[in-house]
Amino acid sequence: MTSDGPTVGGWEIAEAVSEWIEVVAVSVIAVTVLISVALMARSALDGSGAARVFQVFKESFSRGVLLSLDLLIAADIIRTVTLEPSLENVGALGLLVVVRTFLSWALVLEAEGRWPWQSAAERR
C-alpha cells in the first residue's frame, strides 16, 4: 500500500501514533493491576474488612481500565479517520465505541455503585 500522507521512516505518522497509544493503554492496564494489588494489600494490612479491601481494589482497577479504554478509543479513531476511512471501518469503529461505552458504564456501576450520569447526592 502506497502512502499519500506524511511518513516517518516509511510508516505513516498516524499509524505510528495510534500504535504508541495502544502500547500506552496496555501499559496503563499492567501498572493498574500492580497498583491495585498493592493498595488492596495495604488495606488488608491496615485491618480493613474483606468488603473494604475488595472495594479498594475495584475502585483503583476500574479507574485504570477506564483510562485504558479511552486511550484505545483514541487510537481507533486516529487509525480509522486517517488511515482507512472506509464506510466499513467507520461502522466497525462505531460498534467498538458502543461496546466500550457500555463496558465503561458497567465498570463505573461496579466500582462506585452508581451510573456514570448520576451524582453521589442523587444516588442517596
N, C-alpha and C positions, 0 to 999 in steps of 0.2 A: 504494500500500500504506500503510495507516494503521499507525502505530507505537504499541504499547502500552507500550514501555519508555522509559526516560529519554532525553531528547533534548537536543542542543546545536545550536541554530540549525536545527532541522528534521531533523538527522541523528541517528541513534541513536548513542549513545556507543560501543557495542561495534563498530559498523561503522567509525566513525572510528578507533578504536584499532587494529582489525585492518588497516586501510589504512595507518596510520602504521607499523605493524610491518613490513608488506610493503615500504614505502619504505626503512626502515632496512635490511632484508635485501638489497635491491638495492644500496643504498649500500655495504654491507659487501663485497659481491662486487666492486664497482668499485674500492674502496680496496684490497682484497686483491690485485687484479690489479696495481695500481700498486706496491704494496709488494713483491710477489713479483718483479716485473721488476727493481725497484731492488736487492733482495737478490741476485738472480741476477747482475746486472751487477757488483755489488760483489764477489761471489765470483769472477767471471771475472777481474776486475781484480787480485784477490789472487793470481792464478796457480793457482787450483784447476783440477783437471782437468775435462773436459767432463761426466763422470759426476757429479761432486760439484756442479757448477753446476746441472745438471738436478735433482738431488736437493734442493738448496736451494729451487728454485722449486716443486717438487712438494709439499714439506712445508709451506711457507708458504701456498701456494694452497689446499691441501686443508683446512687449518685454517679458513681464511676461508669456504670453501664449506660446510664442516660447520656452522659457526656460522649461516650464512645459512639452511641447511636447517632447523635448529632454530627459527629465528625464523619461517620460513614455516609450519612445522607449528603453531606457537603461534597465528599469525594465522588459519589454517584452523580450528583448534579453537574459537577465540573466535567466528568467523563462524558455524560450524556449530551450536554449542551455544546461542548467544544469539539469532541472527537467524533461522535457518530450521532448527529441529530436526526435520526430517522423516526418516523411515527411509531414503529415497533419499539425502539429503545426508549422513547418518551413514555409510552404506555407501560413498559416494564419499570421505569423509574417511578411512575405514579403508583404502581402496585407496591413497590418497595417502600415508598414513603407512607402509604396507608398501613402496611403491615408494621413498620417501625413505629408509627404513631400509636397504634393500638398496643404494641409492646411497651412503649413509654408510659402510656396511661396505666397499664397493668402494673408496671414497676412502681409508679407513684402510689397507686392504691395499696399495693402490698407493703411498701415501706412506711407510708405515712398514714394509712387508713382513711384516705380521702381521695376524691377525684382531683385531677390537676386544676380544674377550674373552680374548686371550692376553696374558700379561705378557711383558716383554722377556726375563726369565730363562727362562721356559717355551719361548720361541722358540729359544733356543740349544740 
